[in-house]
Amino acid sequence: MDQIILETRSITKDFPGVRALDSVSIKVGRGQVLGLCGENGAGKSTLIKILSGVFPFGTYEGTIVLDGEEQRFHSVADAERKGIAVIHQELSLFGELSVAENIFMGHEIARRGVIDWNAVYAESYKWLRKLKLDDVRPTDKIKDLGVGKQQLVEIAKALIKRSRILILDEPTASLTGTEVELLLGILRNLRDEGVTCIYISHKLDEVLKISDCVTVLRDGLAVGGGEAKTLTERDLIRMMVGREISRMFPARTVKPGEEVLAVEGFSVTDRLTGQQLIKDVDLRLRKGEVLGIFGLVGAGRTELVSSIFGVPPGRKEGRLYLNGKPVTVDSPRDALKIGISLVSEDRKRYGLVPTMNVRENITLAFLQRFSGTLQLNVNEEIIAARRLVKELDIKTPSLETKVVSLSGGNQQKVIVAKNLIAETEILIMDEPTRGIDVGAKHEIYNLMERLTENGVSIIMVSSELMEILGMSDRILVLHAGRVTGEFDNTGRDVSQEDIMVAATGGVVQ
C-alpha cells in the first residue's frame, strides 16, 4: 500500500443496548480509493460520523490517525480543517442559490470584509471546468441542475476547502449510467492528483471498478477485504451477509392468471409546462404477475404509476379497468379503496413518518379500520401490525420502535406492510430496493414472490436492469413517455441489449 494517510485503530462505538462498531481498524493510502461495503446496520454510517467529527472525540473508543498523528475531532469543523470532507447521499445544497454561492458557502472570498464576487465566479468557473461541467455557469441556480450535476457541485464544494480525503456515501444512488461513468472518471482523475477517497456503495460492481482496496463491515466488525483486483462481487456478498446467496432472485413458481388491470390510452400532461409526460400508454396486468417497467431517466415511469395510483403530476386522460369493470381513480384514497397500493421510490419523503413508531406507520393509511366510537381500538391495531411484522419478517425490537431507527431494508418492509393492512389486489413498487443492501434486496425479492403466491399482482418500476430481468414475468419499456417495447420474460431469456435498444427509443429487431 502507498504511504498511509488515514488509519483507524480499534474504533468502538456503543449506543444504548447496541454495539455499532467493535474494534474496527482500517487503513487507506494517499491517493487511493478505499471501498467500504456492508449491509444496512453494519456500521458504515457510524464510522463515517466518527471520521468526520459528527461523533466527537470522547464518545467512542479507539484512535484516528492522520498523516501519522493522532487526531481528536470535537466537531465537523475540526475534521474539515484537517482535510476530511463527506459527500452524503442527501445533498446539502440550496436550490434557490447559485452554483457559485453553494460552492463557496461558508468559505467566501472576501476583500476588506466584502465578498469579491468576481473572484468567487472565477474560481467557481475553474472548478466547474475541472469537473467536466462545461455547460454549467456559476450563476445558474442549483434547482435547475440535474441530480448528477448537483453531485459534482457537491464535490467542488468539498475540494475548495482543500480536502485531501473525500468520503462519498452512496454517490450514484440517483444517477443515470452515463452520469455514473462521468463521476467515476472524475474520481480517478482526483485519485491521480493525490486525493484519497472512501467510497461507500451497495453497487458492488462500482466498488470493484473504482476501488484500489475494499473493507467489508458486518455487525460492527471489519470482517474482511483486500485488494479490489483480487475480489469478486460474490466474495463481497459472502463477507457482507455471512453466507452464500447462490441465487439472488427466487425461482418463480406462480403462473400468472386472468387479467386484473387494464390501462388504455393513458396520457398525462404537465400542468405547468404543458409537456406531455405520458403518451397513449396501454398496459395489462394479470393475477399473480410481476410486470416490470423499465426506462432511462425522464422516460415517464414514475409519472405513469403515480397517475394510475391517483396522484398525476398534471392532467390525465385514459381508461382504467379493474377485473373487467371501468373504475375512476382521482386520488390515492380512491386507489386504496379498490385495492391498488403504491410503495413510493422516496420512502423517506412519501412512504414513512419518521417521528412515528413501527405500529403507527403500518396502520396510518387505514386508521378507520381500528376506529371505535370515540377512540382507536389500539388492541386491534397492535394485533394487525404484529401479524404483518411476523409475516414480512420485519426486524425491529418492538412495535413501538421509531421507524427511523430501522435499517433501510426493514423500513422498506414497513412500507409494504402498510399497504397490506387492507385487502390489496395490485401492489405498485417504485424502485423497491433503492438504497438497500444486497442481503435486504434478497429478502424483498423473496417477499415479492410470497405476495404473488397469495394472489397479489405487482407492477415494479426499477432502474436496475438485472432486477427487471430477474424478477419480471413481462417487461414494459418506456422512452420519452411512450411504450417502445414489451417482452415476455417468463423464460428469463430476454436480452439486456434488446431492453436497452427499446429504452433508447430504438427498434428491436
C-alpha positions in Angstrom: 0.0 0.0 0.0 1.1 3.6 -0.7 2.0 5.9 2.2 -0.8 5.6 4.8 -2.7 8.9 5.1 -5.7 7.8 7.3 -5.9 5.0 9.8 -8.4 4.0 12.4 -7.2 1.8 15.3 -9.7 -0.3 17.2 -12.6 2.1 16.9 -15.5 1.0 19.2 -18.8 2.8 19.5 -21.8 1.9 21.7 -25.4 3.1 21.6 -27.9 2.1 24.3 -28.1 -1.7 24.0 -26.2 -1.8 20.7 -22.5 -2.0 19.8 -22.4 -0.3 16.5 -18.6 -0.7 15.9 -16.4 -3.2 17.6 -12.6 -2.6 17.3 -12.7 -1.5 13.7 -9.3 -0.8 12.1 -8.9 0.4 8.6 -6.1 1.9 6.5 -6.1 3.9 3.3 -3.1 5.1 1.4 -2.5 8.6 -0.1 -4.1 8.9 -3.5 -6.1 5.6 -3.1 -9.8 4.7 -3.2 -11.0 2.5 -0.3 -14.3 0.8 -1.0 -16.3 0.4 2.2 -19.1 -2.2 2.0 -21.6 -3.7 4.3 -25.3 -4.3 4.8 -27.5 -1.6 6.3 -26.8 -1.6 10.0 -23.2 -2.9 9.5 -21.7 0.3 11.0 -20.6 2.2 7.9 -22.5 5.4 8.8 -21.3 5.3 12.4 -17.7 5.0 11.2 -18.2 8.0 8.7 -19.6 10.1 11.5 -16.6 9.4 13.7 -14.2 10.2 10.9 -16.0 13.5 10.1 -16.4 14.7 13.7 -20.2 14.2 13.9 -19.5 11.9 16.8 -16.8 13.8 18.7 -13.7 12.5 20.5 -14.7 11.0 23.8 -18.0 9.5 22.5 -16.1 6.4 21.2 -13.1 4.3 22.0 -10.0 3.9 19.7 -7.8 6.2 17.7 -7.9 8.1 14.4 -4.5 8.7 12.9 -4.0 11.2 10.0 -0.5 11.6 8.5 0.9 9.6 11.4 -0.6 11.9 14.0 -3.4 11.0 16.4 -6.5 13.2 15.9 -9.2 14.3 18.3 -12.0 15.8 16.3 -14.5 17.7 18.5 -16.7 18.9 15.6 -17.2 18.6 11.9 -15.2 21.8 11.5 -12.2 20.2 13.2 -12.3 17.3 10.6 -12.7 19.8 7.7 -9.7 21.8 8.9 -7.7 18.6 8.6 -8.9 18.0 5.1 -11.7 15.4 5.6 -15.0 16.1 3.8 -18.1 13.9 3.5 -20.5 13.9 0.5 -23.7 12.5 1.7 -26.4 10.7 -0.3 -28.8 13.5 0.5 -27.0 16.6 -0.9 -26.7 19.7 1.3 -27.2 22.3 -1.4 -29.5 25.3 -1.5 -31.8 25.1 -4.6 -32.6 28.9 -4.8 -28.9 29.9 -4.6 -26.4 29.9 -7.5 -23.8 27.3 -8.2 -21.1 29.7 -7.0 -22.9 30.6 -3.8 -23.3 26.9 -3.0 -19.7 26.1 -3.7 -18.3 28.9 -1.5 -20.9 28.8 1.2 -19.0 29.5 4.4 -15.7 29.9 2.6 -16.4 33.1 0.6 -13.5 35.0 -0.9 -13.6 38.5 0.7 -11.6 41.7 0.4 -11.8 44.0 3.4 -14.9 42.2 4.7 -16.8 42.4 1.3 -17.3 39.3 -0.8 -15.3 39.5 -4.0 -17.8 38.1 -6.4 -15.5 38.4 -9.4 -13.0 36.1 -7.6 -15.9 33.7 -6.5 -17.2 33.4 -10.0 -13.7 32.9 -11.5 -12.8 30.2 -9.0 -16.2 28.5 -9.5 -15.7 28.5 -13.2 -12.3 26.9 -12.8 -13.8 24.1 -10.7 -16.7 23.5 -13.0 -14.4 23.0 -15.9 -12.2 20.7 -13.8 -15.3 18.6 -13.0 -16.4 18.5 -16.7 -19.4 20.7 -16.1 -18.8 22.7 -19.2 -22.4 23.6 -19.8 -23.0 24.9 -16.2 -22.4 28.6 -15.3 -21.5 29.8 -11.8 -24.7 32.0 -11.9 -27.0 29.0 -12.6 -29.4 28.1 -9.8 -28.8 24.7 -8.2 -32.5 23.8 -8.6 -32.2 24.0 -12.4 -29.4 21.3 -12.5 -30.0 17.5 -12.6 -29.0 15.3 -9.7 -25.8 14.2 -11.4 -24.6 17.7 -11.9 -25.6 18.6 -8.3 -23.5 15.7 -7.1 -20.4 17.2 -8.9 -21.1 20.6 -7.4 -21.1 19.0 -4.0 -17.6 17.6 -4.8 -16.4 21.0 -5.9 -17.8 22.4 -2.6 -15.6 19.9 -0.8 -12.5 20.4 -2.9 -12.4 24.2 -2.5 -11.8 23.5 1.3 -8.6 21.8 0.2 -10.0 18.5 1.2 -7.4 15.7 1.0 -9.8 12.9 1.9 -13.3 12.6 0.3 -15.8 10.3 1.9 -18.6 9.6 -0.6 -21.8 7.9 0.7 -23.9 6.2 -2.0 -22.9 8.9 -4.5 -24.5 7.2 -7.5 -27.9 6.2 -5.9 -29.8 8.6 -8.1 -27.6 8.8 -11.2 -28.0 7.5 -14.7 -25.5 5.1 -16.2 -23.8 7.9 -18.1 -23.6 10.1 -15.0 -22.1 7.2 -13.0 -19.3 6.8 -15.6 -18.6 10.5 -15.6 -18.4 10.6 -11.8 -16.1 7.5 -11.6 -13.9 9.1 -14.3 -13.6 12.3 -12.2 -12.8 10.3 -9.1 -10.0 8.5 -11.0 -8.6 11.9 -12.0 -8.7 13.2 -8.4 -7.0 10.0 -7.2 -4.2 10.6 -9.8 -3.8 14.1 -8.3 -3.3 12.7 -4.8 -6.8 13.0 -3.4 -7.8 10.0 -1.2 -11.4 8.7 -1.3 -13.5 6.4 0.8 -16.3 5.1 -1.5 -19.4 3.6 0.1 -21.9 1.9 -2.1 -24.3 -1.0 -2.3 -23.5 -1.3 -6.0 -20.7 -3.8 -5.7 -19.7 -3.6 -9.4 -19.0 0.1 -8.9 -17.0 -0.6 -5.8 -14.8 -3.1 -7.5 -14.4 -0.8 -10.6 -13.2 2.3 -8.7 -11.5 1.0 -5.6 -7.9 0.0 -5.0 -8.8 -1.9 -1.9 -12.0 -2.9 -0.1 -13.0 -3.3 3.5 -16.2 -5.1 4.5 -18.1 -4.4 7.7 -20.7 -6.8 9.2 -22.5 -6.3 12.5 -20.0 -3.6 13.6 -16.9 -5.7 12.8 -14.4 -5.5 10.0 -14.8 -9.0 8.6 -12.6 -9.0 5.5 -11.5 -7.3 2.3 -8.3 -6.9 0.3 -7.1 -5.6 -3.0 -10.1 -4.9 -5.3 -8.5 -6.7 -8.2 -8.4 -10.0 -6.2 -12.1 -9.9 -5.2 -15.4 -10.7 -6.9 -18.9 -9.5 -6.2 -19.6 -13.0 -4.9 -16.7 -12.6 -2.4 -18.1 -9.3 -1.2 -21.6 -10.7 -0.8 -20.4 -13.7 1.2 -18.5 -11.4 3.6 -21.3 -8.9 3.9 -24.1 -11.3 4.7 -22.1 -14.1 6.3 -23.5 -16.7 3.9 -23.7 -17.5 0.2 -26.6 -16.1 -1.8 -26.3 -18.5 -4.6 -29.5 -17.3 -6.3 -30.2 -13.6 -5.8 -33.7 -13.8 -7.5 -36.2 -16.5 -6.4 -37.4 -19.1 -8.8 -40.8 -18.0 -10.0 -43.4 -20.7 -9.1 -46.5 -18.6 -9.9 -48.2 -18.8 -13.3 -50.0 -15.5 -13.9 -53.7 -15.9 -14.2 -56.6 -13.8 -15.6 -56.2 -10.1 -16.3 -56.9 -7.9 -13.3 -55.9 -4.5 -14.5 -56.1 -2.8 -17.9 -54.9 0.7 -18.7 -55.9 2.0 -22.1 -54.9 5.2 -23.9 -53.3 6.7 -20.9 -51.8 10.2 -21.3 -50.5 12.7 -18.7 -49.8 16.4 -19.5 -47.7 18.5 -17.1 -50.0 21.2 -15.6 -47.3 23.9 -15.6 -45.4 23.4 -18.9 -48.0 21.7 -21.0 -45.4 19.0 -21.8 -46.9 15.5 -22.5 -45.2 13.2 -19.9 -47.1 10.0 -20.8 -48.3 9.4 -24.3 -51.1 6.9 -25.1 -49.8 4.1 -23.0 -51.6 0.7 -22.9 -50.8 -1.7 -20.0 -52.1 -5.1 -19.0 -51.5 -6.9 -15.6 -52.5 -10.4 -14.7 -53.2 -12.1 -11.3 -50.0 -13.1 -9.5 -47.8 -11.5 -12.2 -44.8 -9.3 -11.8 -44.9 -6.6 -14.5 -41.5 -4.8 -14.7 -41.4 -1.3 -16.1 -38.0 -0.1 -17.3 -36.8 3.1 -18.8 -34.0 5.7 -18.6 -34.3 8.9 -16.5 -37.1 11.0 -18.0 -38.9 8.1 -19.6 -42.0 8.7 -17.5 -42.0 5.5 -15.4 -42.9 7.2 -12.0 -45.3 9.6 -13.7 -47.2 6.6 -15.2 -47.5 4.6 -12.0 -48.3 7.6 -9.7 -51.0 8.6 -12.1 -52.5 5.1 -12.0 -52.5 5.5 -8.2 -54.3 8.8 -8.4 -51.5 11.4 -8.0 -50.9 12.6 -11.5 -48.4 15.4 -12.0 -50.9 17.0 -14.4 -54.0 16.5 -16.5 -54.6 12.8 -17.3 -56.6 11.0 -19.9 -57.4 7.4 -20.5 -59.3 4.5 -19.1 -58.8 2.1 -16.2 -60.4 -1.3 -15.9 -60.2 -3.5 -12.7 -61.3 -7.1 -13.3 -63.0 -6.0 -16.5 -65.0 -3.2 -14.9 -64.3 0.5 -15.5 -63.0 2.4 -12.5 -62.2 6.0 -11.7 -59.1 6.8 -9.6 -58.7 10.5 -8.9 -56.9 10.2 -5.6 -54.8 7.7 -3.5 -57.9 7.2 -1.4 -59.8 6.0 -4.5 -57.0 3.7 -5.3 -56.7 2.2 -1.8 -60.5 1.6 -1.7 -60.4 -0.6 -4.7 -57.2 -2.5 -3.7 -54.4 -0.6 -5.5 -51.4 0.4 -3.3 -48.2 2.2 -4.0 -44.7 1.8 -2.5 -43.1 5.1 -3.4 -39.5 5.4 -4.7 -38.8 8.0 -2.0 -39.6 6.2 1.2 -38.3 9.0 3.5 -40.4 11.6 1.9 -43.6 9.8 0.9 -43.5 6.4 2.5 -42.8 6.9 6.2 -43.4 9.3 9.0 -40.0 9.1 10.8 -41.2 10.5 14.1 -43.8 7.7 14.4 -43.2 4.1 15.5 -43.5 0.9 13.5 -47.1 0.2 14.6 -48.3 3.7 13.7 -46.6 3.7 10.3 -48.1 0.4 9.4 -51.7 1.3 10.3 -51.7 5.0 9.4 -53.3 4.7 6.0 -56.2 2.6 7.3 -57.0 4.0 10.7 -60.7 3.8 10.0 -60.4 0.1 10.3 -59.4 0.5 14.0 -61.8 3.3 14.9 -64.2 2.9 17.8 -67.0 5.2 18.8 -64.7 7.8 20.3 -61.2 6.5 20.0 -58.9 4.0 18.3 -59.1 0.3 19.2 -55.4 0.0 20.0 -55.5 -3.7 20.7 -56.8 -4.5 17.2 -54.2 -2.1 15.8 -51.4 -4.0 17.7 -52.7 -7.4 16.5 -52.8 -6.3 12.9 -49.3 -4.7 13.0 -47.8 -7.7 14.8 -49.2 -10.1 12.2 -47.6 -8.2 9.4 -44.3 -7.7 11.2 -44.2 -11.5 11.6 -45.3 -12.3 8.0 -42.9 -9.9 6.4 -40.1 -10.8 8.9 -39.5 -7.1 9.8 -36.6 -6.9 12.2 -37.5 -4.5 14.9 -37.0 -4.5 18.7 -40.7 -3.8 19.2 -43.8 -2.3 17.5 -43.1 0.9 19.5 -39.6 1.4 18.0 -39.3 4.6 15.9 -39.3 3.5 12.3 -36.3 5.9 11.5 -34.0 3.6 13.7 -34.6 0.6 11.4 -32.3 -0.4 8.6 -33.2 0.6 5.0 -34.4 -2.9 4.1 -36.7 -3.1 7.2 -38.1 0.4 6.6 -39.0 -0.8 3.1 -40.8 -3.8 4.6 -42.7 -1.5 6.9 -44.0 0.4 3.8 -45.1 -2.8 2.2 -46.8 -3.8 5.4 -48.6 -0.5 5.5 -50.1 -1.3 2.1 -51.2 -4.8 3.1 -53.3 -3.8 6.1 -56.3 -3.8 3.8 -57.0 -6.2 1.0 -54.5 -5.3 -1.7 -55.0 -6.8 -5.1 -52.4 -4.7 -7.0 -49.2 -3.5 -5.4 -47.1 -0.9 -7.3 -43.5 -0.9 -6.2 -41.4 2.1 -7.5 -37.7 1.4 -7.1 -38.4 -1.2 -4.3 -34.7 -1.9 -3.5 -33.1 1.6 -4.0 -30.6 2.4 -1.2 -30.7 -1.0 0.5 -28.0 -3.6 0.7 -27.7 -6.9 -1.1 -29.0 -9.1 1.7 -32.1 -6.9 2.2 -32.7 -6.9 -1.6 -32.7 -10.7 -1.5 -35.4 -10.5 1.3 -37.5 -8.0 -0.7 -37.4 -10.3 -3.7 -38.5 -13.3 -1.7 -41.3 -11.2 -0.2 -42.5 -10.2 -3.7 -42.6 -13.9 -4.6 -44.6 -14.8 -1.5 -47.1 -11.9 -2.3 -47.7 -13.2 -5.8 -48.2 -16.7 -4.4 -51.0 -15.2 -2.3 -52.6 -13.7 -5.4 -51.2 -10.2 -5.3 -50.2 -8.7 -8.7 -47.2 -6.4 -8.8 -46.1 -3.6 -11.0 -42.4 -3.0 -10.4 -40.5 0.1 -11.6 -36.8 -0.3 -11.4 -33.6 1.4 -12.8 -31.6 -1.8 -12.2 -31.7 -3.9 -15.4 -30.7 -7.1 -13.6 -33.6 -6.6 -11.2 -36.0 -6.1 -14.0 -34.7 -9.2 -15.8 -34.5 -11.3 -12.6 -38.0 -10.6 -11.2 -40.4 -9.7 -14.0 -42.7 -12.1 -15.9 -43.3 -9.4 -18.5 -41.3 -6.2 -19.2 -42.7 -2.9 -20.4 -40.1 -0.4 -21.7 -40.8 3.3 -21.8 -38.9 6.0 -23.7 -40.0 9.7 -23.7 -43.4 8.8 -22.2 -44.2 6.1 -24.8 -44.1 2.3 -24.7 -41.3 1.3 -27.0 -41.0 -2.4 -26.1 -42.9 -5.2 -24.4 -41.2 -8.5 -23.7 -42.4 -11.9 -22.4 -39.8 -12.8 -19.7 -41.4 -16.0 -18.3 -38.4 -17.9 -19.5 -36.0 -15.3 -18.2 -34.4 -15.2 -21.6 -34.9 -11.5 -22.7 -31.5 -9.9 -23.6 -30.2 -6.8 -21.9 -29.3 -5.5 -25.4 -33.0 -5.6 -26.5 -34.2 -3.8 -23.4 -31.6 -1.0 -23.8 -32.4 -0.6 -27.5 -36.1 -0.1 -26.6 -35.1 2.2 -23.7 -33.2 4.5 -26.0 -36.1 4.7 -28.5 -34.7 2.2 -31.0 -36.5 -0.6 -32.8 -35.8 -4.2 -31.5 -35.2 -6.5 -34.4 
